[in-house]
Amino acid sequence: MTDLVLWIDTPGTAGDARLGGKFSSLAEMTEAGFQVPPGFGITTEAYRHFLTGSGLAERARSTRADAAEADLATVEQLSAAMAEAIDAAELPSDLEHAIRTAYADLSARAGETDVPVAVRSSGESEDLGGASFAGQYDTFLWVRGIENVLTHVRRCWAGMFGSAVLTYRPTKTADLTDYGICVGIQQMVASRSAGVMFTLDPVTGDRSKVAIEGCWGLGEGVVSGAITPTRYVIDKVTFEQVSAEVTVQDQMFALDPATSATGLVDVPADRRGEPCLAPEEIRVLVELAKRIEQHRGAPQDIEWAIAENGDVRVLQVRPETVWSNRATEQLVAAPATAISQVLARFAGVGVTRTAGVPGA
């Protein structure tokens, strides 16, 4: 069971490759004392154990091989067939027991029956030098109950055979499609405000700044581009507000009680027209960004959430890879490009879907 499920707060799991890029980073953040929602990873070994135990390992290899030489229509057929096979395959009994036990333990920690979770793909290949699968895997929000968790774990595994993954080649000679995937199960944060931030200005590359984009509700509104976010650029040293674009937000992503799924709902009347971040919260986020950057020793791309009680949580951390790969002396002001477009392009955020929503 130890090899099939790993908790991100277990000592020694920081940077463990079996957690994939996303969840190994969260284990590192947890070990370093940052406030990360609790969770566990269904490891890359569990994924391979499933393929072998269900008799799908050889089919997985042949699907990748066939897709490498096929046209897009054929790739899509191969992808759909593999997803159907993963959905129908029986879970090895030890793996099913491990997942059921871990989810029950997470619910007990939260003091809540069937705690709502995010089910997040965390691939071995997400943060490779010279190649990145970030943005090609799925995340499912507000999944509740073990049967739903098991269903969405399979969907994340099936994402390894999505058309974009099967056809992705960062170079002509790259052979990256045989990497494994971890599926992270993480307690949901019912965020009042959420978003992303960079520990440099993503438009100019200025490392003396922190750029923040936020919105009311879940951060899905920012990363999906469905909501025009409020934007701030803050000086790291003086905490001076260099620029601000406050958006009047009438709708937000949140759990809709009528459907028990996440979607666009009305922003509460007392928050419409108000910025989603108070000045003191902006300062807290900048201080957090600086500490994470100092801990990791390079500019970072961070997803954050603020709960209704004001608690700030770190949801994802990964290296900023565009300006960081350029020589500092070559940094010059970029054209006046909308910061949201730059953030979306640099973030490489994965497809976020909602449990219970058609197509999720």
Secondary structure, 3 states (H helix, E strand, C coil): CCCCEEECCCCCCCCCHHHHHHHHHHHHHHHCCCCCCCEEEECHHHHHHHHHHCCCHHHHHHHHHHHHCCCHHHHHHHHHHHHHHHHHCCCCHHHHHHHHHHHHHHHHHHCCCCCCEEEEEEECCCCCCCCCCCCCCEEEEEECCHHHHHHHHHHHHHHHHCHHHHHCCCCCCCCCCCCCEEEEEEECCCEEEEEEEECCCCCCCCCCEEEEEEEEECCHHHHCCCCCCEEEEEECCCCCEEEEECCCCCEEEEEECCCCEEEEEECCCCCCCCCCCCHHHHHHHHHHHHHHHHHHCCCEEEEEEEECCCCEEEEEEEECCCHHHCCHHHCCCCCCCCHHHHHHHHHCCCEEEECCCCCC
